Amino acid sequence: MNNNYELLKKDDRKTLSDSQTKLYIKAENDIFIIKVDNGIFNDNVKKCDYLAYRKKEVSNFIELKGVKIDKAYIQIIETIKNISDNNKLKHLIDTKKVKAYIVSKEKNKIPQGIENKSRELAKLLFANSKIKPQNMFELINYVLVVSDKDKRQSNGNRIICSSKKPLIL
């Protein structure tokens, strides 16, 4: 493996970040954290930031967003298409579940997710998942990163996350 792949062991924690947003994660079981943007893809194609991959089990596409949350859909769609077109990488989406996590910071409003791009992403995730949920939109998760003092609770695919309550992957 190269330095774009990092194995997180069960219960390990990691902070994923870009210039504007941080995501705190905890490994439910061993999982690879793969740097996608400026990692496995260095070209000018639109792509998401990270992929949390557990062999044959799950592919979690993660996009950290500062402001323009709506662009996350396109970045994840393009990443999945680019991976499926690449013979060396397509095993990364050969899993039981393929999910998306759109991460934003406290000040941003989580999108309602009913526009065409969210539908296109949900269809693509559903088509690539071997285990199909009843509702394809369950494969898109919206993560709001808040301060540790925040009392809000997660609700369905709207997930509240902080350094004390990391996202479990």
C-alpha positions as CSV (number, residue, x, y, z in Angstrom):
1,M,0.0,0.0,0.0
2,N,1.1,3.6,-0.5
3,N,0.7,6.7,1.6
4,N,-2.8,7.4,0.1
5,Y,-4.0,4.3,2.1
6,E,-4.1,4.3,5.9
7,L,-5.4,1.3,7.8
8,L,-7.5,2.3,10.9
9,K,-7.8,-0.6,13.3
10,K,-11.0,-1.3,15.2
11,D,-11.8,1.6,17.7
12,D,-9.0,3.8,16.2
13,R,-9.9,7.5,15.7
14,K,-8.8,9.9,13.0
15,T,-9.6,13.4,12.0
16,L,-10.1,14.0,8.3
17,S,-9.8,17.6,7.2
18,D,-9.5,20.2,4.5
19,S,-8.9,23.9,4.7
20,Q,-12.5,24.6,6.0
21,T,-13.9,21.4,7.5
22,K,-12.9,18.7,10.0
23,L,-14.5,15.2,10.4
24,Y,-13.9,13.1,13.4
25,I,-14.2,9.4,12.7
26,K,-13.9,6.1,14.7
27,A,-13.4,2.7,13.1
28,E,-16.2,0.2,14.0
29,N,-13.9,-2.5,12.5
30,D,-10.7,-2.3,10.5
31,I,-11.1,0.1,7.6
32,F,-8.9,1.8,5.1
33,I,-9.0,5.5,4.8
34,I,-8.0,6.4,1.2
35,K,-7.1,9.9,0.2
36,V,-8.9,10.5,-3.1
37,D,-8.4,14.2,-4.0
38,N,-4.6,14.7,-4.5
39,G,-4.3,11.0,-3.6
40,I,-5.4,8.2,-5.8
41,F,-6.5,10.9,-8.3
42,N,-4.3,13.9,-9.0
43,D,-5.9,15.1,-12.2
44,N,-8.4,17.9,-12.8
45,V,-11.5,15.7,-12.6
46,K,-14.0,16.5,-9.9
47,K,-13.6,14.1,-7.0
48,C,-14.5,13.6,-3.4
49,D,-11.9,14.0,-0.6
50,Y,-11.8,10.5,1.0
51,L,-13.0,7.0,0.7
52,A,-13.4,4.8,3.8
53,Y,-13.2,1.2,2.4
54,R,-13.7,-2.1,4.1
55,K,-12.9,-4.9,1.7
56,K,-16.1,-6.6,0.3
57,E,-18.2,-4.8,2.9
58,V,-18.6,-1.1,2.4
59,S,-17.3,1.9,0.4
60,N,-18.0,5.2,2.1
61,F,-17.4,8.2,-0.1
62,I,-16.7,11.3,2.0
63,E,-16.8,14.9,0.8
64,L,-15.8,17.7,3.2
65,K,-17.6,20.9,2.3
66,G,-17.0,24.4,3.5
67,V,-19.7,26.4,1.7
68,K,-21.0,25.0,-1.6
69,I,-22.6,21.8,-0.3
70,D,-24.5,21.2,-3.5
71,K,-21.2,20.6,-5.4
72,A,-20.6,17.5,-3.2
73,Y,-23.1,15.4,-5.1
74,I,-21.2,16.0,-8.4
75,Q,-17.8,15.3,-6.8
76,I,-19.0,12.0,-5.3
77,I,-20.7,11.0,-8.6
78,E,-17.6,11.7,-10.6
79,T,-15.4,9.8,-8.1
80,I,-17.5,6.7,-8.4
81,K,-17.6,6.9,-12.2
82,N,-13.8,7.4,-12.3
83,I,-13.2,4.4,-10.0
84,S,-15.5,2.1,-11.9
85,D,-13.7,3.0,-15.2
86,N,-10.3,2.2,-13.7
87,N,-9.3,-1.5,-13.7
88,K,-6.8,-1.0,-10.9
89,L,-9.3,0.7,-8.6
90,K,-12.8,-0.7,-9.4
91,H,-12.5,-3.3,-6.6
92,L,-13.0,-0.3,-4.3
93,I,-16.7,-0.2,-5.2
94,D,-17.1,-4.0,-5.3
95,T,-18.7,-4.0,-1.8
96,K,-22.1,-4.9,-0.3
97,K,-22.9,-1.2,0.4
98,V,-21.8,2.0,-1.3
99,K,-22.6,5.1,0.7
100,A,-22.0,8.9,0.6
101,Y,-21.2,11.2,3.5
102,I,-21.5,15.0,2.8
103,V,-19.8,16.8,5.7
104,S,-20.3,20.4,6.6
105,K,-19.4,22.6,9.5
106,E,-21.7,24.0,12.1
107,K,-22.7,27.2,10.3
108,N,-23.9,25.5,7.1
109,K,-27.4,24.2,6.6
110,I,-27.7,20.6,5.7
111,P,-29.4,20.4,2.3
112,Q,-32.8,18.8,2.0
113,G,-31.5,16.6,-0.8
114,I,-34.5,16.5,-3.1
115,E,-32.9,18.1,-6.2
116,N,-31.8,16.2,-9.3
117,K,-28.2,15.8,-8.2
118,S,-29.1,14.1,-5.0
119,R,-31.4,11.7,-6.9
120,E,-28.6,11.0,-9.4
121,L,-26.2,10.2,-6.6
122,A,-28.7,8.1,-4.8
123,K,-29.4,6.1,-8.0
124,L,-25.6,5.5,-8.5
125,L,-25.0,4.4,-4.9
126,F,-28.0,2.1,-5.1
127,A,-26.9,0.6,-8.4
128,N,-23.5,-0.2,-7.0
129,S,-24.7,-1.6,-3.6
130,K,-25.2,-5.3,-3.5
131,I,-27.4,-4.9,-0.4
132,K,-30.3,-2.6,-1.4
133,P,-32.0,-0.4,1.2
134,Q,-35.8,0.2,0.9
135,N,-35.1,3.8,0.1
136,M,-32.1,4.7,-2.1
137,F,-31.8,8.1,-0.3
138,E,-30.7,6.2,2.9
139,L,-27.3,5.8,1.2
140,I,-26.7,9.5,1.3
141,N,-25.7,10.8,4.8
142,Y,-25.4,14.4,5.8
143,V,-22.9,15.0,8.6
144,L,-22.9,18.3,10.5
145,V,-19.7,18.8,12.6
146,V,-20.5,20.7,15.8
147,S,-18.7,21.7,19.0
148,D,-18.5,19.2,21.8
149,K,-21.0,21.3,23.8
150,D,-23.7,21.0,21.2
151,K,-26.7,18.9,22.4
152,R,-28.3,18.2,19.1
153,Q,-28.9,14.5,18.2
154,S,-28.5,12.6,15.0
155,N,-31.7,11.7,13.2
156,G,-31.8,9.1,10.4
157,N,-29.3,10.1,7.7
158,R,-28.7,13.5,9.3
159,I,-25.8,12.9,11.5
160,I,-24.4,15.2,14.2
161,C,-20.7,14.7,14.9
162,S,-18.1,16.2,17.2
163,S,-14.7,15.2,18.5
164,K,-16.5,13.6,21.5
165,K,-19.1,11.9,19.2
166,P,-17.2,10.8,16.1
167,L,-18.7,9.4,13.0
168,I,-18.6,5.6,13.3
169,L,-17.4,3.9,10.0
